[in-house]
Amino acid sequence: MRRRWSLVLPLCGLTVFLIGTYGSFRFNREVFGNRPTRYFYWSSIRLDSDPLNRHPVPESVAPCKNGEENCVSWDPAYIWVDPGWGAKTFVLSALPAFVIGAGIVRILARFGISEVETFFVSMPLVIFVWFYLIGWLIDRWRRKPGFSRSVRG
């Protein structure tokens, strides 16, 4: 059976992206809870849902719950996120896709479009295309006339 890398690699890339996205949603829920926040962290990539600050949320102190004293509710602009070796490996293997995706996200953010929405629309497409290209190159390389003889003996 001939394996078509141009079909297998994009599906593997999208699967790893979905696993990373699931982990990022869990991380954001653990850090920020259920309250709405301006920023979303995909792995260690900070995405701004309001890049032009059209809907500013004042840095205010939320009312204390259950009679607690000195409680503060805030939305940090930056936090340190250690993505782990899996996410680092994935980003490194799809680095050109992430560079192109970052360009798309930054360009559309200048027009006030949410970086979060742009990221989740553009990145699966760019990742799919990147891994399709890599798979196509592998398939083309394997179809060369001398490949089967040199590998099999």
C-alpha positions as CSV (number, residue, x, y, z in Angstrom):
1,M,0.0,0.0,0.0
2,R,1.4,3.4,-1.0
3,R,1.2,6.0,1.6
4,R,0.3,9.5,0.5
5,W,2.2,11.9,2.7
6,S,0.4,14.8,1.1
7,L,-2.8,13.6,2.7
8,V,-1.3,12.2,6.0
9,L,0.9,15.1,7.1
10,P,-1.8,17.8,6.8
11,L,-4.2,15.7,8.9
12,C,-1.5,15.1,11.5
13,G,-0.7,18.8,11.6
14,L,-4.3,19.8,12.1
15,T,-4.7,17.1,14.8
16,V,-1.7,18.5,16.7
17,F,-3.1,22.0,16.3
18,L,-6.4,20.9,17.7
19,I,-4.7,19.2,20.7
20,G,-2.7,22.4,21.3
21,T,-5.9,24.5,21.1
22,Y,-7.7,22.3,23.6
23,G,-4.8,22.6,26.0
24,S,-4.8,26.4,25.5
25,F,-8.5,26.6,26.2
26,R,-8.0,24.6,29.4
27,F,-5.0,26.8,30.4
28,N,-7.0,30.1,29.8
29,R,-9.9,28.7,31.8
30,E,-7.6,27.8,34.7
31,V,-5.8,31.1,34.7
32,F,-8.8,33.5,34.1
33,G,-11.7,31.4,35.2
34,N,-15.0,32.0,33.5
35,R,-14.8,35.8,33.5
36,P,-14.3,37.5,30.1
37,T,-10.8,38.6,29.3
38,R,-9.3,40.6,26.5
39,Y,-6.4,38.2,25.9
40,F,-6.2,34.6,24.9
41,Y,-3.0,32.6,25.1
42,W,-2.5,29.9,22.5
43,S,0.5,28.1,23.8
44,S,2.7,31.1,24.6
45,I,1.3,33.3,21.8
46,R,-0.8,36.2,23.2
47,L,-3.8,37.1,21.1
48,D,-5.7,40.3,21.7
49,S,-9.5,40.2,21.1
50,D,-9.6,44.0,20.9
51,P,-6.4,45.2,19.2
52,L,-7.5,48.8,18.7
53,N,-8.9,49.1,22.2
54,R,-12.3,50.1,21.0
55,H,-14.0,48.6,24.0
56,P,-11.7,49.5,26.9
57,V,-12.4,47.9,30.2
58,P,-11.4,50.2,33.0
59,E,-8.8,48.9,35.4
60,S,-11.1,48.7,38.3
61,V,-11.5,46.8,41.5
62,A,-14.3,44.3,41.3
63,P,-16.6,44.1,44.3
64,C,-15.5,41.6,46.8
65,K,-17.4,38.4,47.0
66,N,-18.4,36.7,50.2
67,G,-17.1,39.5,52.3
68,E,-13.5,39.1,51.3
69,E,-11.2,42.0,51.8
70,N,-8.5,43.3,49.5
71,C,-9.7,41.4,46.4
72,V,-8.8,42.8,43.0
73,S,-9.9,41.7,39.6
74,W,-7.5,42.6,36.7
75,D,-6.6,41.5,33.2
76,P,-2.9,41.1,32.9
77,A,-1.4,42.3,29.6
78,Y,1.4,39.8,29.7
79,I,1.9,36.6,31.7
80,W,4.7,34.0,31.4
81,V,3.5,30.9,29.7
82,D,5.8,27.8,29.3
83,P,4.4,26.0,26.2
84,G,6.1,22.7,26.8
85,W,8.2,20.6,24.5
86,G,5.2,19.4,22.4
87,A,4.0,22.9,21.5
88,K,7.6,24.1,20.9
89,T,8.3,21.1,18.6
90,F,5.0,21.7,16.7
91,V,5.7,25.4,16.2
92,L,9.2,24.7,15.1
93,S,8.0,22.1,12.6
94,A,5.4,24.5,11.2
95,L,7.5,27.7,11.6
96,P,6.8,29.1,8.1
97,A,3.1,28.5,8.7
98,F,3.2,30.4,12.0
99,V,5.2,33.2,10.5
100,I,2.7,33.6,7.7
101,G,-0.2,33.3,10.2
102,A,1.3,35.9,12.5
103,G,1.6,38.2,9.5
104,I,-2.1,37.7,8.6
105,V,-3.1,38.2,12.3
106,R,-1.0,41.4,12.7
107,I,-2.2,42.9,9.4
108,L,-5.9,42.3,10.2
109,A,-5.4,43.6,13.8
110,R,-4.5,47.0,12.3
111,F,-8.0,47.1,11.0
112,G,-9.5,46.2,14.4
113,I,-10.3,42.6,13.7
114,S,-9.8,40.3,16.7
115,E,-6.5,38.5,16.7
116,V,-8.2,35.5,18.3
117,E,-10.8,35.1,15.6
118,T,-8.2,35.7,12.8
119,F,-5.8,33.2,14.4
120,F,-8.4,30.4,14.6
121,V,-9.6,31.0,11.0
122,S,-6.2,31.4,9.3
123,M,-3.9,29.1,11.2
124,P,-5.7,25.8,10.4
125,L,-5.7,26.8,6.7
126,V,-2.0,27.8,6.7
127,I,-1.0,24.8,8.7
128,F,-2.9,22.5,6.3
129,V,-1.2,24.1,3.3
130,W,2.3,23.9,4.9
131,F,2.1,20.3,5.7
132,Y,0.4,19.5,2.4
133,L,3.5,21.1,0.7
134,I,5.9,19.1,2.8
135,G,3.9,15.9,2.1
136,W,3.8,16.7,-1.6
137,L,7.6,17.1,-1.6
138,I,8.1,13.8,0.2
139,D,5.8,12.0,-2.3
140,R,7.6,13.6,-5.2
141,W,11.0,12.6,-3.8
142,R,9.8,9.0,-3.2
143,R,8.5,8.7,-6.8
144,K,12.0,9.4,-8.3
145,P,13.2,6.5,-10.3
146,G,16.3,5.8,-8.3
147,F,14.6,5.9,-4.9
148,S,13.0,2.4,-4.8
149,R,16.2,0.7,-5.9
150,S,18.5,2.5,-3.5
151,V,16.2,2.0,-0.5
152,R,15.3,-1.7,-1.2
153,G,18.8,-2.8,-1.9
